Amino acid sequence: MTSSTVDTVHAWITAVNAGDADAAVVVTSPDVAIVGPRGTARGHAVLRAWLAHAGATFATRAVYVHGDCVVVAQHGVWRDAETGAVKGEADVATRFRVEAGRVAEMERYGDLPAALAAAGLSEADAAGDGGS
């Protein structure tokens, strides 16, 4: 495990939780791949647009890492951007790929086993909760 890889992911999560698009962009590759159920979108503009309307915060439950792949088990809460009212919450897992100290790819999964499988990781790659 490289602590810088995990540190990059934690910095990204911290920025997202704060709704700080500028801080998120600093630790995100300009050509970041954001993979979702409707396909893959790329770039800082997509990230900024998502942050502007998602109202999402994520509490880290556990971190798994091997090489440039990190999977974070999280409890996510989504709020209305205008009112702050909770729109939904769920336990999710996010798969990150980090290159050159920046998040180069991220994809959210509905459960941890699916995210670990997609990243080629297992429970043996657990790094703890990482303090986030």
Buried (B, 14 or more C-beta within 10 A) or exposed (E): BBEEBBBBBBBBBBBBBEBEBEBBBEBBBEEBBBBEEEEEBBBBEBBBBBBEEBBBBBBBBBBBBBBBBBBBBBEBBBBEEEEEEEEEBEEBBBBBBBBEBBBBBBBBBEEBEBBBBBBEBEEEBBBEEBEB
